[in-house]
């Protein structure tokens, strides 16, 4: 089980858009193999960099409104939010060093 907090269509605004933190939303689904592969990597990054970035998960099957709003057409898709705005998008499962490289500007 992931240590990342689950967000929903109903809690998205409070948890992500209204947060002053840098937050990465992992858009995923239960049936998605690459999503399951990347989940433990995101958990590691979240615990190693908890002072710099917060990682939450949104199940696209259970929460279609946010998936549609952010035009999620391929999963896993990870979007980094700052001040309620998307500042970075990472698509697809990647090894930890590649994801950390994608997030380097937020992890310093």
DSSP file (Angstrom, degrees, kcal/mol; ACC not computed):
  #  RESIDUE AA STRUCTURE BP1 BP2  ACC     N-H-->O    O-->H-N    N-H-->O    O-->H-N    TCO  KAPPA ALPHA  PHI   PSI    X-CA   Y-CA   Z-CA
    1    1 A X              0   0    0      0, 0.0     2,-0.1     0, 0.0     0, 0.0   0.000 360.0 360.0 360.0 140.6    0.0    0.0    0.0
    2    2 A X        -     0   0    0      1,-0.1    38,-0.1     2,-0.1    55,-0.0  -0.381 360.0-148.8 -73.6 148.1    1.2    3.5   -0.9
    3    3 A X        +     0   0    0     -2,-0.1    -1,-0.1     2,-0.1     2,-0.1   0.554  69.7 105.2 -90.4  -9.5    2.2    6.0    1.8
    4    4 A X  S    S-     0   0    0     35,-0.1    52,-0.2     1,-0.1     2,-0.2  -0.448  80.8-108.7 -70.0 144.0    1.1    8.8   -0.5
    5    5 A X  E     -a   56   0A   0     50,-0.9    52,-2.8    -2,-0.1     2,-0.4  -0.491  27.9-125.6 -75.1 140.1   -2.2   10.4    0.5
    6    6 A X  E     -a   57   0A   0     50,-0.2     2,-0.3    -2,-0.2    52,-0.2  -0.696  25.1-167.9 -84.7 136.5   -5.2    9.8   -1.8
    7    7 A X        -     0   0    0     50,-3.1    52,-0.5    -2,-0.4     2,-0.2  -0.868   2.9-161.5-117.9 159.4   -7.1   12.8   -3.1
    8    8 A X     >  -     0   0    0     -2,-0.3     4,-1.6    50,-0.1     3,-0.1  -0.757  40.3 -93.4-129.6 174.1  -10.5   12.8   -4.8
    9    9 A X  T  4 S+     0   0    0     -2,-0.2     4,-0.4     1,-0.2     3,-0.2   0.904 127.7  49.4 -53.2 -40.6  -12.5   15.0   -7.1
   10   10 A X  T  4 S+     0   0    0      1,-0.2     4,-0.3     2,-0.1    -1,-0.2   0.822 118.9  34.7 -71.9 -32.9  -14.1   16.4   -3.8
   11   11 A X  T  > S+     0   0    0      1,-0.1     4,-2.9     2,-0.1     5,-0.3   0.491  90.4  95.6-101.0  -3.6  -10.9   17.0   -1.9
   12   12 A X  H  X>S+     0   0    0     -4,-1.6     4,-2.9     1,-0.2     5,-1.3   0.898  83.8  49.1 -57.7 -46.9   -8.6   18.1   -4.8
   13   13 A X  I  4>S+     0   0    0     -4,-0.4     5,-2.7     3,-0.2    -1,-0.2   0.939 117.1  40.9 -60.5 -48.1   -9.1   21.8   -4.4
   14   14 A X  I  45S+     0   0    0     -4,-0.3    -2,-0.2     3,-0.2    -1,-0.2   0.922 122.7  39.1 -65.7 -44.6   -8.4   21.8   -0.7
   15   15 A X  I  <5S+     0   0    0     -4,-2.9    -2,-0.2     3,-0.1    -1,-0.2   0.823 135.4   9.7 -78.3 -32.3   -5.5   19.3   -0.8
   16   16 A X  I ><5S+     0   0    0     -4,-2.9     3,-1.0    -5,-0.3    68,-0.4   0.814 126.2  43.1-114.9 -59.2   -3.8   20.5   -4.0
   17   17 A X  I 3 <S+     0   0    0     -5,-1.3    -3,-0.2     1,-0.3    -4,-0.2   0.839 119.3  41.9 -67.9 -34.7   -5.0   23.8   -5.5
   18   18 A X  T 3 <S+     0   0    0     -5,-2.7    -1,-0.3    -6,-0.3     2,-0.2   0.377  92.7 108.5 -93.8   4.8   -5.3   25.7   -2.2
   19   19 A X    <   -     0   0    0     -3,-1.0    64,-0.5    -6,-0.2    65,-0.3  -0.565  59.1-152.5 -84.9 144.8   -2.0   24.4   -0.8
   20   20 A X  S    S+     0   0    0     -2,-0.2    -1,-0.1    63,-0.1     2,-0.0   0.565  72.8  92.8 -86.5 -10.2    1.1   26.5   -0.4
   21   21 A X  S    S-     0   0    0      1,-0.1     2,-0.6    61,-0.1    62,-0.5  -0.307  89.1-105.1 -77.7 163.1    3.3   23.4   -0.8
   22   22 A X        -     0   0    0     30,-0.3    32,-2.6    60,-0.1     2,-0.4  -0.835  48.9-171.7 -83.8 122.8    4.8   22.0   -3.9
   23   23 A X  E     -bC  54  81A   0     58,-2.3    58,-3.7    -2,-0.6     2,-0.5  -0.968  20.1-156.4-126.8 131.4    2.6   19.0   -4.6
   24   24 A X  E     -bC  55  80A   0     30,-3.2    32,-2.6    -2,-0.4     2,-0.6  -0.928  12.7-153.8-104.6 126.5    2.9   16.3   -7.2
   25   25 A X  E     -bC  56  79A   0     54,-3.2    54,-2.1    -2,-0.5     2,-0.8  -0.881   2.9-152.4-100.5 122.5   -0.3   14.5   -8.1
   26   26 A X  E     -bC  57  78A   0     30,-3.1    32,-2.8    -2,-0.6     2,-0.6  -0.850   7.7-157.0 -94.0 108.0    0.1   10.9   -9.4
   27   27 A X  E     +bC  58  77A   0     50,-3.3    50,-1.7    -2,-0.8    49,-0.5  -0.791  34.9 146.6 -86.1 120.1   -2.8   10.2  -11.7
   28   28 A X  E     -b   59   0A   0     30,-2.1    32,-3.1    -2,-0.6    33,-0.4  -0.827  37.7-141.1-145.9 175.4   -3.1    6.4  -11.7
   29   29 A X    >   -     0   0    0     -2,-0.2     3,-1.3    30,-0.2     7,-0.1  -0.987  26.8-120.1-146.3 151.7   -5.5    3.4  -11.9
   30   30 A X  T 3  S+     0   0    0     -2,-0.3     6,-0.1     1,-0.3    -1,-0.1   0.850 112.6  50.2 -57.0 -39.8   -5.7    0.1  -10.2
   31   31 A X  T 3  S+     0   0    0     -3,-0.0     2,-0.8     4,-0.0    -1,-0.3   0.507  85.3 105.4 -80.8  -5.6   -5.4   -1.9  -13.4
   32   32 A X    <>  -     0   0    0     -3,-1.3     4,-1.9     1,-0.2     5,-0.2  -0.683  51.2-166.5 -88.0 108.5   -2.4    0.0  -14.7
   33   33 A X  H  > S+     0   0    0     -2,-0.8     4,-2.0     1,-0.2    -1,-0.2   0.926  89.9  50.1 -58.1 -49.6    0.9   -2.1  -14.4
   34   34 A X  H  > S+     0   0    0      1,-0.2     4,-2.0     2,-0.2    -1,-0.2   0.853 108.3  55.3 -59.9 -32.7    3.2    0.9  -15.0
   35   35 A X  H  > S+     0   0    0      1,-0.2     4,-1.5     2,-0.2    -1,-0.2   0.926 108.2  47.6 -63.4 -43.8    1.3    2.8  -12.3
   36   36 A X  H  X S+     0   0    0     -4,-1.9     4,-0.6     1,-0.2    -2,-0.2   0.837 111.1  52.7 -66.4 -31.5    1.9    0.0   -9.8
   37   37 A X  H  < S+     0   0    0     -4,-2.0     4,-0.5     1,-0.2    -1,-0.2   0.871 112.5  43.0 -71.1 -36.5    5.6    0.0  -10.8
   38   38 A X  H  X S+     0   0    0     -4,-2.0     4,-2.3     1,-0.2     3,-0.3   0.716  95.0  81.2 -83.9 -20.5    6.1    3.7  -10.3
   39   39 A X  H  X S+     0   0    0     -4,-1.5     4,-2.2     1,-0.2    -1,-0.2   0.901  92.2  46.1 -56.0 -48.7    4.2    3.9   -7.0
   40   40 A X  H  X S+     0   0    0     -4,-0.6     4,-2.0     1,-0.2    -1,-0.2   0.842 111.3  54.6 -66.0 -28.9    7.0    2.6   -4.7
   41   41 A X  H  > S+     0   0    0     -4,-0.5     4,-2.4    -3,-0.3    -1,-0.2   0.925 108.8  47.5 -66.5 -44.0    9.4    4.9   -6.4
   42   42 A X  H  X S+     0   0    0     -4,-2.3     4,-2.8     1,-0.2    -2,-0.2   0.879 109.2  54.6 -64.9 -37.0    7.2    7.9   -5.7
   43   43 A X  H  X S+     0   0    0     -4,-2.2     4,-2.3    -5,-0.2    -1,-0.2   0.915 109.0  48.4 -61.0 -42.5    6.8    6.7   -2.1
   44   44 A X  H  X S+     0   0    0     -4,-2.0     4,-2.6     2,-0.2     5,-0.2   0.935 112.8  47.2 -62.8 -46.6   10.6    6.7   -1.8
   45   45 A X  H  X S+     0   0    0     -4,-2.4     4,-2.0     1,-0.2    -2,-0.2   0.910 111.2  52.5 -62.3 -41.9   10.9   10.2   -3.3
   46   46 A X  H  < S+     0   0    0     -4,-2.8    -1,-0.2     1,-0.2    -2,-0.2   0.908 113.6  42.3 -60.9 -42.8    8.1   11.5   -1.0
   47   47 A X  H >< S+     0   0    0     -4,-2.3     3,-0.6     1,-0.2    -2,-0.2   0.868 116.6  47.3 -74.8 -34.5    9.9   10.2    2.1
   48   48 A X  H 3< S+     0   0    0     -4,-2.6    -2,-0.2     1,-0.2    -1,-0.2   0.764 125.9  28.8 -76.2 -24.7   13.3   11.3    1.1
   49   49 A X  T >X S+     0   0    0     -4,-2.0     4,-2.5    -5,-0.2     3,-2.2  -0.091  74.2 133.8-127.0  34.0   12.2   14.8    0.1
   50   50 A X  T <4 S+     0   0    0     -3,-0.6    -1,-0.1     1,-0.3    -2,-0.1   0.731  72.9  57.8 -61.7 -21.8    9.2   15.4    2.3
   51   51 A X  T 34 S+     0   0    0     -3,-0.1    -1,-0.3     1,-0.1     3,-0.1   0.617 117.1  32.4 -81.1 -11.6   10.5   18.9    3.2
   52   52 A X  T <4 S+     0   0    0     -3,-2.2     2,-0.4     1,-0.3   -30,-0.3   0.730 123.6  20.8-115.0 -33.3   10.4   19.9   -0.5
   53   53 A X     <  -     0   0    0     -4,-2.5     2,-0.4    -7,-0.2    -1,-0.3  -1.000  56.8-150.2-145.4 140.4    7.6   18.1   -2.3
   54   54 A X  E     - b   0  23A   0    -32,-2.6   -30,-3.2    -2,-0.4     2,-0.5  -0.908  16.0-153.4-107.9 136.4    4.4   16.4   -1.2
   55   55 A X  E     + b   0  24A   0     -2,-0.4   -50,-0.9   -32,-0.2     2,-0.3  -0.948  16.4 174.1-116.5 128.4    3.1   13.5   -3.3
   56   56 A X  E     -ab   5  25A   0    -32,-2.6   -30,-3.1    -2,-0.5     2,-0.4  -0.870  20.8-133.8-125.9 161.5   -0.6   12.6   -3.5
   57   57 A X  E     -ab   6  26A   0    -52,-2.8   -50,-3.1    -2,-0.3     2,-0.5  -0.929  11.6-167.9-120.9 140.7   -2.4   10.0   -5.6
   58   58 A X  E     - b   0  27A   0    -32,-2.8   -30,-2.1    -2,-0.4     2,-0.6  -0.969  18.2-141.2-128.7 116.5   -5.7   10.4   -7.6
   59   59 A X  E  >  - b   0  28A   0    -52,-0.5     4,-1.5    -2,-0.5   -30,-0.2  -0.656  10.2-156.5 -76.4 115.7   -7.3    7.3   -9.0
   60   60 A X  T  4 S+     0   0    0    -32,-3.1    -1,-0.2    -2,-0.6     7,-0.2   0.775  89.6  55.5 -69.3 -26.3   -8.6    8.3  -12.5
   61   61 A X  T  4 S+     0   0    0    -33,-0.4     3,-0.4     1,-0.2    -1,-0.2   0.893 115.4  37.4 -71.1 -38.9  -11.3    5.6  -12.5
   62   62 A X  T  4 S+     0   0    0      1,-0.2    -2,-0.2    -3,-0.2    -1,-0.2   0.666 125.3  39.8 -84.7 -17.7  -12.8    6.8   -9.3
   63   63 A X     X  +     0   0    0     -4,-1.5     4,-1.4     1,-0.1     3,-0.3  -0.550  61.8 158.6-133.6  67.2  -12.3   10.5   -9.9
   64   64 A X  H  >  +     0   0    0     -3,-0.4     4,-2.5     1,-0.2     5,-0.2   0.745  66.4  67.7 -68.2 -23.4  -13.0   11.3  -13.6
   65   65 A X  H  > S+     0   0    0      2,-0.2     4,-2.6     1,-0.2    -1,-0.2   0.953 106.0  38.5 -62.9 -49.5  -13.6   15.0  -13.1
   66   66 A X  H  > S+     0   0    0     -3,-0.3     4,-2.3     2,-0.2    -1,-0.2   0.876 114.8  54.7 -70.1 -35.9  -10.1   15.9  -12.2
   67   67 A X  H  <>S+     0   0    0     -4,-1.4     5,-2.9     1,-0.2    -1,-0.2   0.914 113.4  42.6 -61.2 -41.5   -8.7   13.4  -14.8
   68   68 A X  H ><5S+     0   0    0     -4,-2.5     3,-1.6     3,-0.2    -2,-0.2   0.921 111.3  54.3 -70.4 -43.6  -10.7   15.2  -17.5
   69   69 A X  H 3<5S+     0   0    0     -4,-2.6    -2,-0.2     1,-0.3    -1,-0.2   0.883 114.1  41.1 -58.1 -40.3   -9.9   18.7  -16.2
   70   70 A X  T 3<5S-     0   0    0     -4,-2.3    -1,-0.3    -5,-0.1    -2,-0.2   0.199 112.7-119.7 -97.0  16.1   -6.2   18.0  -16.4
   71   71 A X  T < 5 -     0   0    0     -3,-1.6     2,-0.9     1,-0.2    -3,-0.2   0.878  40.3-177.4  51.5  50.2   -6.5   16.1  -19.8
   72   72 A X      < +     0   0    0     -5,-2.9    -1,-0.2     1,-0.2     3,-0.1  -0.707  20.2 151.4 -81.1 108.6   -5.1   12.9  -18.5
   73   73 A X        +     0   0    0     -2,-0.9     2,-0.4     1,-0.3    -1,-0.2   0.497  64.4  38.0-114.3 -10.7   -5.1   10.6  -21.5
   74   74 A X  S    S-     0   0    0     -3,-0.1     2,-0.3    18,-0.0    -1,-0.3  -0.997  85.3-114.3-142.7 135.0   -2.2    8.4  -20.5
   75   75 A X  S    S+     0   0    0     -2,-0.4   -41,-0.2     1,-0.1    18,-0.2  -0.932  86.9  45.8-125.9 152.9   -1.2    7.0  -17.1
   76   76 A X  S    S+     0   0    0    -49,-0.5    16,-3.4    -2,-0.3     2,-0.4   0.428  76.2 163.6 -71.4 142.7    0.8    7.1  -15.0
   77   77 A X  E     -CD  27  91A   0    -50,-1.7   -50,-3.3    14,-0.2     2,-0.5  -0.999  18.3-164.6-128.2 132.9    0.8   10.9  -15.4
   78   78 A X  E     -CD  26  90A   0     12,-3.5    12,-3.2    -2,-0.4     2,-0.4  -0.974   3.5-171.0-122.1 127.9    2.3   13.1  -12.7
   79   79 A X  E     -CD  25  89A   0    -54,-2.1   -54,-3.2    -2,-0.5     2,-0.5  -0.969  13.6-144.9-121.1 132.1    1.7   16.8  -12.5
   80   80 A X  E     -CD  24  88A   0      8,-3.0     7,-3.2    -2,-0.4     8,-1.1  -0.832  18.2-162.1 -96.8 128.6    3.5   19.1  -10.1
   81   81 A X  E     +CD  23  86A   0    -58,-3.7   -58,-2.3    -2,-0.5     2,-0.4  -0.893  14.5 176.4-112.9 139.4    1.4   22.0   -8.7
   82   82 A X  E >  S- D   0  85A   0      3,-2.4     3,-1.7    -2,-0.4   -60,-0.1  -0.976  78.5  -7.9-137.0 126.4    2.6   25.2   -7.1
   83   83 A X  T 3  S-     0   0    0    -64,-0.5   -66,-0.1   -62,-0.5   -63,-0.1   0.833 130.0 -56.0  58.9  32.9    0.1   27.8   -6.1
   84   84 A X  T 3  S+     0   0    0    -68,-0.4     2,-0.4   -65,-0.3    -1,-0.3   0.482 116.4 108.3  80.9   2.4   -2.8   25.9   -7.7
   85   85 A X  E <  S-D   82   0A   0     -3,-1.7    -3,-2.4   -68,-0.1     2,-0.5  -0.881  74.4-115.2-115.4 145.2   -1.1   25.9  -11.1
   86   86 A X  E     +D   81   0A   0     -2,-0.4    -5,-0.2    -5,-0.2     3,-0.1  -0.662  36.6 168.7 -74.9 123.4    0.6   23.0  -13.0
   87   87 A X  E     +     0   0A   0     -7,-3.2     2,-0.3    -2,-0.5    -6,-0.2   0.495  63.8  17.9-112.9  -9.1    4.3   23.8  -13.3
   88   88 A X  E     -D   80   0A   0     -8,-1.1    -8,-3.0     2,-0.0     2,-0.4  -0.956  57.7-160.1-162.0 142.0    5.5   20.4  -14.6
   89   89 A X  E     -D   79   0A   0     -2,-0.3     2,-0.4   -10,-0.2   -10,-0.2  -0.995   5.3-173.2-127.3 133.9    4.2   17.2  -16.2
   90   90 A X  E     -D   78   0A   0    -12,-3.2   -12,-3.5    -2,-0.4     2,-0.4  -0.996  10.1-163.6-125.4 125.0    5.9   13.8  -16.2
   91   91 A X  E     +D   77   0A   0     -2,-0.4   -14,-0.2   -14,-0.2   -16,-0.1  -0.911  45.5  12.0-113.7 135.0    4.3   11.1  -18.2
   92   92 A X  S    S-     0   0    0    -16,-3.4     2,-0.3    -2,-0.4   -16,-0.2   0.115  88.4 -61.7  93.7 158.0    5.0    7.3  -17.9
   93   93 A X        +     0   0    0    -18,-0.2     2,-0.3   -16,-0.0   -58,-0.1  -0.613  58.5 169.6 -77.9 134.3    6.8    5.0  -15.6
   94   94 A X        -     0   0    0     -2,-0.3   -53,-0.1   -60,-0.1    -2,-0.0  -0.938  38.8 -91.1-139.6 160.0   10.5    5.7  -15.2
   95   95 A X    >>  -     0   0    0     -2,-0.3     4,-2.0     1,-0.1     3,-0.7  -0.332  48.3-100.8 -68.4 160.7   13.3    4.5  -13.0
   96   96 A X  H 3> S+     0   0    0      1,-0.2     4,-2.9     2,-0.2     5,-0.3   0.874 120.1  54.3 -52.6 -46.3   13.9    6.6   -9.8
   97   97 A X  H 3> S+     0   0    0      1,-0.2     4,-1.9     2,-0.2    -1,-0.2   0.875 109.3  49.3 -59.8 -34.5   16.9    8.5  -11.2
   98   98 A X  H <> S+     0   0    0     -3,-0.7     4,-2.2     2,-0.2    -1,-0.2   0.900 112.2  46.8 -70.6 -40.3   14.9    9.6  -14.2
   99   99 A X  H  X S+     0   0    0     -4,-2.0     4,-1.8     2,-0.2    -2,-0.2   0.917 112.2  50.7 -67.3 -41.6   12.0   10.8  -12.1
  100  100 A X  H  < S+     0   0    0     -4,-2.9     4,-0.3    -5,-0.2    -2,-0.2   0.878 109.5  51.4 -62.8 -36.1   14.4   12.6   -9.7
  101  101 A X  H >< S+     0   0    0     -4,-1.9     3,-1.0    -5,-0.3     4,-0.3   0.913 108.9  50.6 -65.1 -41.7   16.0   14.3  -12.7
  102  102 A X  H 3< S+     0   0    0     -4,-2.2     3,-0.3     1,-0.2    -2,-0.2   0.840 118.0  39.6 -61.7 -32.8   12.5   15.4  -13.9
  103  103 A X  T >X S+     0   0    0     -4,-1.8     3,-2.2     1,-0.2     4,-1.0   0.323  81.3 114.5 -98.7   6.8   11.8   16.8  -10.4
  104  104 A X  H X> S+     0   0    0     -3,-1.0     3,-0.8    -4,-0.3     4,-0.6   0.833  71.5  57.2 -50.5 -41.8   15.3   18.2   -9.8
  105  105 A X  H 34 S+     0   0    0     -4,-0.3    -1,-0.3    -3,-0.3     3,-0.1   0.739 111.7  43.4 -65.1 -20.5   14.2   21.9   -9.8
  106  106 A X  H <4 S+     0   0    0     -3,-2.2    -1,-0.2     1,-0.1    -2,-0.2   0.590 108.2  58.5 -97.2 -13.2   11.8   21.1   -6.9
  107  107 A X  H <<        0   0    0     -4,-1.0    -2,-0.2    -3,-0.8    -1,-0.1   0.409 360.0 360.0 -99.9   1.1   14.1   18.9   -4.9
  108  108 A X     <        0   0    0     -4,-0.6    -1,-0.2    -3,-0.1    -2,-0.1   0.454 360.0 360.0 -85.9 360.0   16.9   21.5   -4.3
